[in-house]
Amino acid sequence: MPPFWTIITDLAWPIALVIAWIFGEIGFRWAKLPHISVYAMIGFMLAPTQIGLLPKIENPSILFLANIGFGLILFESGYRINLRWFFNNLWILVTSFAEATLTFVFIYLVAIYYGLNQSTSLLLAALSTATSPATIIRMIHEQHSSGQVTERILHLSVLNCIFAVFLFKVIIGLVIFRNSGDLWQAISGSLIVLLLSTGLGMLFGVVLPTLLKTFKSTYSDNTLAFSIAIILLVAITHYFKLSPVLATLTFGIVSRHGRIVFNSSQRGFGTLGDLLTVLLFVFIAAKIDWELVKHGWVLGLAIILVRQVAKMGGISLFAYFSGISLKKGLLTGVAMAPISVFVILILEQSRYIGLNLVETLAPLAMVAFSLEIIGPLMVQYSFYFAKEIPTTKER
């Protein structure tokens, strides 16, 4: 029989998930804390650089499962996007562009002020424009929220993701070109990846609805088919080093407009979605190194404050024109805080393709650590003050 600690090491991830689930339920029932905030705290505490229950050695299969969990959430986020809303209310696009641009410019200037080089500042600014739909969609499910703020946050977070991935890939391509002088390597590492990832998502979004309509599935819903398709899509993007973020978002958006009904029973992908959500948020927090948090806390705190001001300001500026009150504009800006899941997975995917940017972008560790825990609370209270959370009787 293997030694006790060997058994614990081999079973580290299942044990961590059990611990996270137990404390997630306790925190939610007793302190009304969002489940995902508790999952994040447990993941951070059990990380190899903290208590050390989780192994230090990188496990590609865990990253792959985390990407599947993120892919399921991104698909659902994309599926809930109504493109007609953008055409009917162009101020939504203007609002998104304004707050993303303000965030990018402000973070870049702050990073330059603190002495970071131009390339690092640009990458930091690009990633900081994002808002993670993973946190937003899970909070919507948990709080059963609905209304103007809820829908606006979801739509703006998806647009943020698209902007951030595009900016990040383009800047990476420019950095590669400046360092190597190889134009093809720079293009293949950025624009081609963006085009292929988007095209792959569109292909899945056309083919799967067509197959479902052709087969006239006997299932009461299409959860199984979509789940399998997302796993395959993430696997393909993972293998060919494309962007699973763009691919799954595009898949969801195109599927919605393929007139495939996604029942309320399917939201969150049921038990599979819940399980992978626990894994995803534990994994994300476990990737945050306390030493990097301590090293970059000053700039990280400045980024959090400036980023929040930029998002609240950009959204509030066009609140009246886009059809909401100033109060709801401010609440929407507050709820745009979550960033951790998107940033950490993008950095892990970059490491997977040979670009180790984690230590280069150390201030993001402080940002991810803080907003992984506080971000869901900010979303929850935004829903509450916007009066978009139903009472217990209404639920």
Buried (B, 14 or more C-beta within 10 A) or exposed (E): EEEEEEEEBEEBBEBBBEBBBEBBEEBBEEEEBBBBBBBBBBBBBBBBBBEEBBBEEEEEEBBBBBBBBBBBBBBBBBBBBEEEEBEEBEBBBBBBBBBBBBBBEBBBEBBBEBEBEEBBBBBBBBBBBBBBBBBBBBBBBBBEBEEBBBBBBBBBBBBBBBBBBBBBBBBBBBBBBEEEEEEEBBBBBBBBBBEBBBBBBBBBBBEBBEEBEEEEEEEEBBBBBBBEBBBEBBBBBBEEEBBBBBBBBBBBBBBBBBEBEBEEEBBBBBEBBBBBBBBBBBBBBBBBBEEBBEBBBEBBBBBBEBBBBBBBBBBBBBBEEBEBEEEBBBBBBBBBBBBBBBBBBBBBBBBBEEBEBBEBBBBBBBBBBBBBBBBBBBBBBBBEBBEBBEEEEEE
